[in-house]
Amino acid sequence: MVIRYIALILLIPLWVHSVGFDPGDRKKIEVLKHFDIPASFLSDPYLHDIYAKKRRECQLNGFADSAENADVFIPMLSSLIAQSDLPKEFLFVAMAESRLEVSTSSSRGAAGLWQFMEGTGRIHGLQVNQFVDERRDHVKSTRAAITYLSSLKKMFGKWYLALIAYNCGEGRLQKAIRKAGTTDLRVLADPKRALIPKESRNYIRKVVALALLATDEVFLAEIEYDQLLETEHENPLATVYLPEGEDIDRIAAVLEMPKKNLVRLNTHLKKGVTPPNQNSYPIYIPKSKLGDFREKFRTRELKGYFVMHRVKSGETLAQLSKRYNVPKSSIMAENMIGDENEIGGNRNVKIPINRPYLIATPRLHKAKSGETLASVAALYNLTLEQLKANNPFVSNALKEGEEIKVDN
């Protein structure tokens, strides 16, 4: 019995070191401290597994989905986080969420660098409509994430709890804490007890693992991220304000830069134009191009609105010009069409127009208690079929406060 006990004592240091961390590594302990996590969490075997996995992934692909995105968004995120009360390691929250892939969306509909759901984004001031999705506005979404995470920290008292709540929701975490009777991370993240979802258990470890990886100077130099992650940078983006309906293609031409590079900075513009009915709307350009913008940009009379027209067999450019009151030459230039009257059926043609077209905000009815689709249809002198066509996913029995489109 004594021999077994001695053998167990001798094996403990080997087990601690086997997970890949020196329990006395000050840099790694400091990272955990910034997340309000005790140093003993370095011995968590599940953290080690995720750390090893992320190390292999970063060796192959770096911390971000591309070097171009890393060069732009790591300095941008770092500079905005530095202006907040968030620890600098919260840069790795965005990396864990999206790997800085600007077009990424989850299967549940989350979008942007910070993977906001639409409802959560709206709560934090991010517009989502037919012209913009500000969850994909890299600057606005970062500020919204900072505000949200700060509020979660005030609610739960520790940064690691704020991160878990960011992933699984405040209510789910509160329920887990009540059931556990503690906020100890080792208890909450224990797979055997399953107090929080598996995704959230892995999520907190993934963020921490990435932050721990960034303390390894040799590793960072090996994957060529040492200058990005070890050096403080200014935000490389400048915010400029454009009038309604301004086209991103034109701004790229003014700045003499590839359109795809400017689109990458402004993925929140769904149609490639600034939204109507907003006299001034922000877009982002490289700070190095700010002088060129100030010198060369001039507003133009023709706004960047357009509609897509599906050409019918036999339709001509002259007919489209008359229908939309747009010069034939403008349609030809926009679609690179030669001087031919017949343009061929079964194709889409982009029609540039000088005003918003068919984009009126739909009229909405907010349901009262006891109302049904049938009663709302009668109220607005519509048939039930018309109302169902406008609201295909709404059931006949309405919930109080539910919004119904009532345009005929």
Secondary structure, 3 states (H helix, E strand, C coil): CHHHHHHHHHHHHHHHHHCCCCCCCHHHHHHHHHCCCCHHHHHCHHHHHHHHHHHHHHHHHCCCCCHHHHHHHHHHHHHHHHCCCCCHHHHHHHHHHHCCCCCCECCCCCECCCCECHHHHHHCCCCECCCEEHHHCHHHHHHHHHHHHHHHHHHHCCHHHHHHHHHHCHHHHHHHHHHHCCCCHHHHCCCCCCCCCHHHHHHHHHHHHHHHHCCCHHHHHHCCCHHHHHCCCCCCEEEEEECCCCEHHHHHHHHCCCHHHHHHHCCCECCCECCCCCCCEEEEEEHHHHHHHHHHCCCCCCCCEEEEEECCCCCEHHHHHHHHCCCHHHHHHHHCCCCCCECCCCCEEEEEECCCCCCCCCCEEECCCCCEHHHHHHHCCCCHHHHHHHCCCCCCECCCCCEEECCC
